[in-house]
């Protein structure tokens, strides 16, 4: 497939939608103003990192793909993932991340570029800016079909200090600076018109936790602060400064990106293309 467009998928682990307005987040607001964002976007249950991100890439629920905790244990019913679809189409993909289990999101050799560096001192090591700089470099140099940028710092601060605490909001601001670095490099390379951006979270959080904990999943009611996530799409052909009222699921990310990149959407994917985000 000719690589005439590219997409950047930002995933800020543990980012609650209400934190965007309370933190210093000009880059995320820049995407909101230049694109379409969801009034109601929801993740899957359990609201845990690996199940949620597996659902994003494979467009199926944890109960179907089999990854129901932070250990990669898929069932034979695991759908082809977004990385796999890109590879099979002749495209290319890159990923930068600090959470090592994300290595399993695609089949072996589905990634053309992968960069992993875990946090050692999450609140001071600046890992999010390092990852963003690597992502920006490969994006501008190689122009992969998809560049996945995983930013972990907000989730780490949520667990350490509590969601919506001052420390958490500062971590959101740090994540925003990582997003800004990528946006600025893409703009400097005159690639904005050819690049799609989708910014999302895997889950939210409350107090110092998210998802089920200290007991069986089926014995606990979902917490809205854990389930609600941001969903912001920006790029050529996307409505500007638009608020989407229909509910959007994390399962809709892969189909929407695949559609915008001109890829064939696997019939088994359960999400939908968010067509209401597109210009008429």
C-alpha positions as CSV (number, residue, x, y, z in Angstrom):
1,X,0.0,0.0,0.0
2,X,1.5,3.4,-0.9
3,X,2.2,5.3,2.3
4,X,0.6,8.6,1.4
5,X,-0.7,9.3,5.0
6,X,0.6,8.5,8.4
7,X,-1.0,8.3,11.8
8,X,0.3,9.0,15.3
9,X,-1.5,7.2,18.1
10,X,-0.8,8.9,21.5
11,X,-1.9,6.8,24.5
12,X,-1.5,8.5,27.9
13,X,-2.0,5.8,30.5
14,X,-4.5,6.7,33.1
15,X,-5.6,10.0,31.7
16,X,-9.0,11.1,32.9
17,X,-10.9,13.5,30.6
18,X,-11.5,16.0,33.4
19,X,-7.8,16.2,34.0
20,X,-7.2,17.8,30.6
21,X,-8.9,21.1,31.7
22,X,-7.4,21.1,35.2
23,X,-3.8,20.5,34.1
24,X,-1.5,22.6,32.1
25,X,-2.1,20.8,28.8
26,X,-1.9,23.3,25.8
27,X,-0.8,20.6,23.3
28,X,-3.8,18.4,24.0
29,X,-6.1,21.5,23.8
30,X,-4.4,22.2,20.4
31,X,-5.6,18.8,19.2
32,X,-9.1,19.4,20.6
33,X,-9.4,22.7,18.7
34,X,-8.0,21.3,15.5
35,X,-10.1,18.2,15.5
36,X,-13.0,16.2,16.9
37,X,-13.3,15.0,20.5
38,X,-15.8,12.7,22.3
39,X,-18.2,14.0,24.9
40,X,-18.5,10.3,26.0
41,X,-15.8,7.8,25.3
42,X,-15.5,4.6,27.3
43,X,-13.0,1.8,27.8
44,X,-13.6,-1.9,28.4
45,X,-13.8,-3.9,31.6
46,X,-11.6,-4.7,33.4
47,X,-10.1,-1.2,33.4
48,X,-6.5,-2.4,33.4
49,X,-3.7,-1.4,31.1
50,X,-2.9,-4.5,29.1
51,X,-6.6,-5.7,28.6
52,X,-7.6,-2.2,27.5
53,X,-4.7,-1.6,25.1
54,X,-5.2,-5.1,23.7
55,X,-8.8,-4.2,23.1
56,X,-7.8,-1.0,21.4
57,X,-5.4,-2.7,18.9
58,X,-7.5,-5.9,18.3
59,X,-11.0,-4.3,18.5
60,X,-12.5,-6.9,20.7
61,X,-13.4,-7.2,24.4
62,X,-11.1,-8.8,26.9
63,X,-13.6,-11.6,27.4
64,X,-13.0,-12.4,23.7
65,X,-9.3,-11.8,23.3
66,X,-8.6,-13.4,26.6
67,X,-6.2,-10.8,28.1
68,X,-8.1,-10.0,31.4
69,X,-5.2,-8.9,33.5
70,X,-1.7,-7.5,33.0
71,X,-0.4,-10.8,31.7
72,X,-0.5,-11.6,28.0
73,X,-2.6,-14.7,27.8
74,X,-4.7,-14.4,24.6
75,X,-7.2,-17.0,23.4
76,X,-7.2,-18.6,19.9
77,X,-10.0,-16.1,19.1
78,X,-7.6,-13.1,19.2
79,X,-8.3,-10.9,16.2
80,X,-5.6,-9.6,13.9
81,X,-4.3,-6.4,15.5
82,X,-3.8,-3.0,14.0
83,X,0.0,-3.6,13.7
84,X,-0.7,-6.8,11.8
85,X,-3.2,-5.2,9.4
86,X,-0.7,-2.5,8.6
87,X,2.1,-5.0,8.0
88,X,-0.1,-7.3,5.8
89,X,-1.1,-4.2,3.7
90,X,2.6,-3.4,3.0
91,X,2.7,-0.5,5.4
92,X,5.1,0.1,8.3
93,X,4.7,0.7,12.0
94,X,6.7,2.0,14.9
95,X,6.2,1.9,18.7
96,X,7.9,3.6,21.6
97,X,6.9,2.6,25.1
98,X,8.0,2.2,28.7
99,X,5.7,-0.6,29.7
100,X,7.3,-3.9,28.6
101,X,4.2,-6.1,28.2
102,X,3.1,-4.0,25.2
103,X,5.7,-5.9,23.2
104,X,3.0,-8.5,22.4
105,X,0.5,-6.2,20.7
106,X,1.5,-7.4,17.3
107,X,2.8,-10.6,15.7
108,X,6.6,-11.0,15.5
109,X,8.0,-8.8,12.8
110,X,4.9,-6.7,12.6
111,X,6.8,-3.6,13.8
112,X,9.5,-2.0,11.7
113,X,10.8,0.0,14.7
114,X,10.4,-0.6,18.4
115,X,11.9,1.4,21.3
116,X,11.4,0.3,24.9
117,X,12.9,2.1,28.0
118,X,11.2,1.7,31.3
119,X,10.9,4.4,34.0
120,X,13.5,4.1,36.7
121,X,12.6,7.3,38.7
122,X,9.2,8.1,37.2
123,X,8.8,11.6,38.7
124,X,12.3,12.8,37.7
125,X,13.8,10.7,34.9
126,X,12.1,12.5,32.0
127,X,11.4,9.3,30.2
128,X,8.3,10.6,28.5
129,X,10.3,13.3,26.7
130,X,13.0,10.8,25.7
131,X,10.3,8.5,24.2
132,X,8.6,11.5,22.4
133,X,12.0,12.6,20.9
134,X,12.6,9.0,19.6
135,X,9.1,8.9,18.2
136,X,9.4,12.3,16.5
137,X,12.7,11.3,15.0
138,X,11.5,8.0,13.5
139,X,8.2,9.7,12.4
140,X,10.0,12.4,10.4
141,X,12.8,10.2,9.1
142,X,11.0,7.0,8.2
143,X,7.3,8.2,7.9
144,X,5.8,4.9,9.2
145,X,2.1,4.3,8.5
146,X,1.5,4.3,12.2
147,X,3.6,5.6,15.1
148,X,2.4,4.4,18.5
149,X,3.5,6.7,21.4
150,X,2.8,5.3,24.9
151,X,3.2,7.8,27.8
152,X,3.0,6.2,31.2
153,X,3.7,9.0,33.7
154,X,0.1,10.0,34.5
155,X,-0.8,6.4,35.6
156,X,2.3,6.1,37.8
157,X,1.5,9.4,39.5
158,X,-2.1,8.3,40.0
159,X,-1.0,5.2,41.8
160,X,1.6,7.0,43.8
161,X,-0.3,10.1,44.8
162,X,-4.0,9.7,43.7
163,X,-5.9,10.6,40.6
164,X,-6.5,14.4,40.4
165,X,-3.9,15.1,43.0
166,X,-1.5,18.0,42.3
167,X,1.2,15.4,41.5
168,X,-1.1,13.7,39.1
169,X,-2.0,16.9,37.3
170,X,1.7,17.8,37.0
171,X,2.3,14.4,35.5
172,X,-0.5,15.1,33.0
173,X,1.3,18.4,32.2
174,X,4.5,16.4,31.6
175,X,2.7,14.0,29.3
176,X,1.4,17.1,27.4
177,X,4.9,18.3,26.9
178,X,5.8,15.0,25.3
179,X,2.8,15.3,23.0
180,X,3.9,18.9,22.2
181,X,7.4,17.8,21.3
182,X,6.0,15.3,18.6
183,X,3.5,17.9,17.3
184,X,6.2,20.5,16.9
185,X,8.6,18.2,15.1
186,X,5.9,17.1,12.7
187,X,5.0,20.7,12.0
188,X,8.6,21.7,11.5
189,X,8.9,18.9,8.9
190,X,5.8,20.3,7.1
191,X,4.0,17.0,7.6
192,X,0.9,18.2,9.5
193,X,-1.4,18.0,6.4
194,X,-0.5,14.3,5.9
195,X,-0.6,13.2,9.5
196,X,-3.6,11.9,11.5
197,X,-3.4,12.2,15.3
198,X,-5.5,10.2,17.7
199,X,-5.0,10.8,21.5
200,X,-6.7,8.4,23.9
201,X,-6.2,6.8,27.3
202,X,-6.5,3.1,28.2
203,X,-8.5,3.9,31.4
204,X,-9.0,6.5,34.0
205,X,-8.7,6.1,37.8
206,X,-9.9,7.1,41.2
207,X,-8.2,7.5,44.6
208,X,-5.0,5.4,43.9
209,X,-6.5,2.6,41.8
210,X,-8.4,1.7,38.7
211,X,-10.3,-1.4,37.5
212,X,-11.1,-4.3,39.8
213,X,-8.8,-4.9,42.7
214,X,-8.7,-6.9,46.0
215,X,-11.4,-9.2,44.8
216,X,-13.0,-10.9,41.8
217,X,-13.9,-8.7,38.9
218,X,-17.6,-9.9,38.7
219,X,-18.1,-8.8,42.4
220,X,-17.3,-5.1,41.7
221,X,-19.2,-2.4,40.0
222,X,-17.4,-0.3,37.4
223,X,-16.4,3.2,38.6
224,X,-17.2,5.9,36.1
225,X,-13.9,7.7,36.7
226,X,-12.2,4.5,35.7
227,X,-14.3,3.9,32.6
228,X,-14.4,7.3,31.0
229,X,-11.5,8.2,28.7
230,X,-10.6,11.0,26.3
231,X,-10.8,10.4,22.6
232,X,-9.4,13.2,20.4
233,X,-9.0,12.9,16.6
234,X,-7.2,15.5,14.5
235,X,-5.9,15.8,10.9
236,X,-6.9,16.3,7.3
237,X,-10.6,15.5,6.7
238,X,-11.5,15.7,10.4
239,X,-14.0,18.2,11.7
240,X,-12.5,21.2,13.6
241,X,-13.4,22.0,17.2
242,X,-16.2,19.5,17.1
243,X,-17.7,17.7,20.1
244,X,-19.0,14.2,19.2
245,X,-22.2,13.3,21.1
246,X,-22.4,9.6,20.2
247,X,-20.8,7.3,22.6
248,X,-17.4,6.1,21.4
249,X,-15.7,3.0,22.5
250,X,-12.0,2.2,22.8
251,X,-12.9,-0.6,20.3
252,X,-13.5,2.1,17.7
253,X,-9.9,3.3,17.5
254,X,-8.4,0.6,15.2
255,X,-11.3,0.7,12.7
256,X,-11.2,4.5,12.5
257,X,-7.5,4.7,12.0
258,X,-7.5,1.8,9.5
259,X,-10.3,3.5,7.5
260,X,-8.4,6.8,7.4
261,X,-5.2,5.1,6.3
262,X,-7.0,3.2,3.5
263,X,-6.6,-0.2,5.1
264,X,-9.0,-3.2,4.9
265,X,-10.8,-3.5,8.2
266,X,-11.0,-7.2,9.4
267,X,-14.6,-8.4,9.6
268,X,-14.0,-9.7,13.1
269,X,-13.2,-6.3,14.5
270,X,-16.1,-5.3,16.8
271,X,-15.6,-1.5,16.8
272,X,-17.0,0.9,14.2
273,X,-15.5,3.7,12.1
274,X,-16.3,7.0,13.9
275,X,-17.6,8.7,10.7
276,X,-19.3,11.6,12.6
277,X,-15.7,12.9,13.2
278,X,-15.2,13.4,9.5
279,X,-15.9,16.5,7.4
280,X,-18.8,16.2,5.1
